[in-house]
Amino acid sequence: MDQIRSIIIGVVGLAVAVVAVLVFATVGVAMIGLAFTLAGVGLVVARLRNRSAMRENRRGDDPHIWNDGRGTIIDM
């Protein structure tokens, strides 16, 4: 009887360990997917923000030159 109880406890412990590994693996994969998704969204937002800034600052090909009293500033 003790031997059967030991086998059952061992099988139940192994099953709990397998379930824990599966849960942790699933959560890990979900976190990696979330990190990649957030990184991709960040890159897309940065590109869109950069394009809109470039569109707003477009003045033509000639540089903007002015003197602020401390020296000449040339904005390419």
C-alpha positions, 0 to 999 in steps of 0.5 A: 500500500505504501508503494502505491501511495508513493507512486501516486504521489510521484506521478501527481508531483511530476504532473504538477511540475509539467503543468508549471513548466508549461505555464511558465513557458507560455507566459514567457513566450507571451512576454517575448511576443509582447516585447516584440510587438511593442518594439515594432510599434515603437519603430513605426511611431518613430518613423512616422514622427520623423516623416512628419517632422521632416515634412514640416521642416522642409524649406527647400534646398537653400540653408537658413542663415541668421545672426543671433548676436553671438555668431552666425548660425547656418541651418542646413 
